[in-house]
Amino acid sequence: MGQFGAWTADVNLDAIRVPAAALVGGDAGVGRGHATAMRCLAHGRVHIAALCVGLAQRLVDETVDYARTRKQGGRPIGGFQLVQGLIADSVTDTLAARSLVLEAARAYDDGSDRRVAPAAAKYFASEAVGRVADRAVQVHGGAGYMRESAVERFYRDARLFRIYEGTSQIQQVIIAREVLGPAGTGKQA
Ligand SMILES: Cc1cc2nc3c(=O)[nH]c(=O)nc-3n(C[C@H](O)[C@H](O)[C@H](O)COP(=O)(O)OP(=O)(O)OC[C@H]3O[C@@H](n4cnc5c(N)ncnc54)[C@H](O)[C@@H]3O)c2cc1C
């Protein structure tokens, strides 16, 4: 659908033997593999959330430029209050996502939160950029649906952010389970 700048291919692992030296986490039997994988995923989530903020800002810029120059009834569409509402919501989503990413990155770096904040940042920023992309296409009208417009590609690119590095539902599960503790797994507290 999108993100054609990043190639995707199937990888088949068939009758592969992996030497102990290549074990994720390093130490067999100590159980560091899962923790290492989770730490890498949490780091990746902050990274993906930041990507979402960058794309959201570009979408806002494209939207504002278009609303300033596109005219209907002899006046720029940016003068219509309903178009202003779409722009205001996208600016607000972008500001909120940026603040959350910065907070999550701070918490990751100082080690105070490597579970909830990365998941929340990835969850919010990826959902937000989806909304921003949708509004960008809307403000562009029919032109926004055509291959020639930048926002058409961004709309397709943005869709994957809610799916990779853990879907939005998986982020919800991580966030809720972390705050609920044992009760979140259905076990006795
Ligand atoms: C082009 C492309 C590139 C990708 N690159 C990466 C990458 O670099 N890194 C990466 O991590 N991923 C990447 N992914 C995503 C990854 O390949 C999976 O698609 C993703 O992890 C979701 O798994 P799945 O497709 O098997 O969906 P499924 O796990 O089958 O999920 C299907 C639906 O069920 C929901 N679901 C599944 N389990 C639960 C649960 N326990 N609770 C609630 N809901 C649940 C999901 O949210 C989703 O809505 C990429 C995907 C694509 C298409």
Ligand as a Chemical Component Dictionary entry (heavy atoms), coordinates in Angstrom:
data_LIG
# 
_chem_comp.id                   LIG 
_chem_comp.type                 NON-POLYMER 
_chem_comp.pdbx_formal_charge   0 
_chem_comp.three_letter_code    LIG 
# 
loop_
_chem_comp_atom.comp_id 
_chem_comp_atom.atom_id 
_chem_comp_atom.alt_atom_id 
_chem_comp_atom.type_symbol 
_chem_comp_atom.charge 
_chem_comp_atom.model_Cartn_x 
_chem_comp_atom.model_Cartn_y 
_chem_comp_atom.model_Cartn_z 
_chem_comp_atom.pdbx_ordinal 
LIG C1  C1  C 0 5.202  -3.772  4.840  1  
LIG C2  C2  C 0 5.263  -4.185  6.278  2  
LIG C3  C3  C 0 6.417  -3.980  7.001  3  
LIG C4  C4  C 0 6.471  -4.309  8.353  4  
LIG N1  N1  N 0 7.619  -4.096  9.053  5  
LIG C5  C5  C 0 7.644  -4.339  10.374 6  
LIG C6  C6  C 0 8.798  -4.060  11.164 7  
LIG O1  O1  O 0 9.812  -3.601  10.636 8  
LIG N2  N2  N 0 8.753  -4.306  12.486 9  
LIG C7  C7  C 0 7.632  -4.788  13.092 10 
LIG O2  O2  O 0 7.625  -4.986  14.311 11 
LIG N3  N3  N 0 6.533  -5.092  12.369 12 
LIG C8  C8  C 0 6.519  -4.887  11.041 13 
LIG N4  N4  N 0 5.390  -5.149  10.332 14 
LIG C9  C9  C 0 4.207  -5.657  11.065 15 
LIG C10 C10 C 0 4.238  -7.167  11.275 16 
LIG O3  O3  O 0 4.707  -7.816  10.115 17 
LIG C11 C11 C 0 2.797  -7.676  11.573 18 
LIG O4  O4  O 0 1.943  -7.370  10.483 19 
LIG C12 C12 C 0 2.237  -7.076  12.843 20 
LIG O5  O5  O 0 3.095  -7.358  13.941 21 
LIG C13 C13 C 0 0.845  -7.626  13.137 22 
LIG O6  O6  O 0 0.869  -9.012  13.125 23 
LIG P1  P1  P 0 -0.070 -9.806  12.120 24 
LIG O7  O7  O 0 -0.027 -9.174  10.773 25 
LIG O8  O8  O 0 0.282  -11.245 12.249 26 
LIG O9  O9  O 0 -1.518 -9.524  12.668 27 
LIG P2  P2  P 0 -2.273 -10.360 13.795 28 
LIG O10 O10 O 0 -1.383 -10.563 14.989 29 
LIG O11 O11 O 0 -2.921 -11.554 13.182 30 
LIG O12 O12 O 0 -3.393 -9.297  14.217 31 
LIG C14 C14 C 0 -4.596 -9.146  13.488 32 
LIG C15 C15 C 0 -5.521 -8.254  14.323 33 
LIG O13 O13 O 0 -5.740 -8.851  15.605 34 
LIG C16 C16 C 0 -5.343 -7.953  16.630 35 
LIG N5  N5  N 0 -4.700 -8.718  17.719 36 
LIG C17 C17 C 0 -3.750 -9.696  17.626 37 
LIG N6  N6  N 0 -3.401 -10.148 18.843 38 
LIG C18 C18 C 0 -4.138 -9.437  19.741 39 
LIG C19 C19 C 0 -4.244 -9.417  21.164 40 
LIG N7  N7  N 0 -3.489 -10.221 21.940 41 
LIG N8  N8  N 0 -5.103 -8.572  21.736 42 
LIG C20 C20 C 0 -5.873 -7.719  20.980 43 
LIG N9  N9  N 0 -5.835 -7.691  19.623 44 
LIG C21 C21 C 0 -4.978 -8.522  19.020 45 
LIG C22 C22 C 0 -4.311 -7.015  15.974 46 
LIG O14 O14 O 0 -4.242 -5.760  16.656 47 
LIG C23 C23 C 0 -4.910 -6.868  14.591 48 
LIG O15 O15 O 0 -5.949 -5.901  14.621 49 
LIG C24 C24 C 0 5.324  -4.859  8.975  50 
LIG C25 C25 C 0 4.167  -5.085  8.239  51 
LIG C26 C26 C 0 4.114  -4.745  6.916  52 
LIG C27 C27 C 0 2.836  -4.964  6.153  53 
# 
loop_
_chem_comp_bond.comp_id 
_chem_comp_bond.atom_id_1 
_chem_comp_bond.atom_id_2 
_chem_comp_bond.value_order 
_chem_comp_bond.pdbx_ordinal 
LIG C1  C2  SING 1  
LIG C2  C3  SING 2  
LIG C2  C26 DOUB 3  
LIG C3  C4  DOUB 4  
LIG C4  N1  SING 5  
LIG C4  C24 SING 6  
LIG N1  C5  DOUB 7  
LIG C5  C6  SING 8  
LIG C5  C8  SING 9  
LIG C6  O1  DOUB 10 
LIG C6  N2  SING 11 
LIG N2  C7  SING 12 
LIG C7  O2  DOUB 13 
LIG C7  N3  SING 14 
LIG N3  C8  DOUB 15 
LIG C8  N4  SING 16 
LIG N4  C9  SING 17 
LIG N4  C24 SING 18 
LIG C9  C10 SING 19 
LIG C10 O3  SING 20 
LIG C10 C11 SING 21 
LIG C11 O4  SING 22 
LIG C11 C12 SING 23 
LIG C12 O5  SING 24 
LIG C12 C13 SING 25 
LIG C13 O6  SING 26 
LIG O6  P1  SING 27 
LIG P1  O7  DOUB 28 
LIG P1  O8  SING 29 
LIG P1  O9  SING 30 
LIG O9  P2  SING 31 
LIG P2  O10 DOUB 32 
LIG P2  O11 SING 33 
LIG P2  O12 SING 34 
LIG O12 C14 SING 35 
LIG C14 C15 SING 36 
LIG C15 O13 SING 37 
LIG C15 C23 SING 38 
LIG O13 C16 SING 39 
LIG C16 N5  SING 40 
LIG C16 C22 SING 41 
LIG N5  C17 SING 42 
LIG N5  C21 SING 43 
LIG C17 N6  DOUB 44 
LIG N6  C18 SING 45 
LIG C18 C19 SING 46 
LIG C18 C21 DOUB 47 
LIG C19 N7  SING 48 
LIG C19 N8  DOUB 49 
LIG N8  C20 SING 50 
LIG C20 N9  DOUB 51 
LIG N9  C21 SING 52 
LIG C22 O14 SING 53 
LIG C22 C23 SING 54 
LIG C23 O15 SING 55 
LIG C24 C25 DOUB 56 
LIG C25 C26 SING 57 
LIG C26 C27 SING 58 
# 
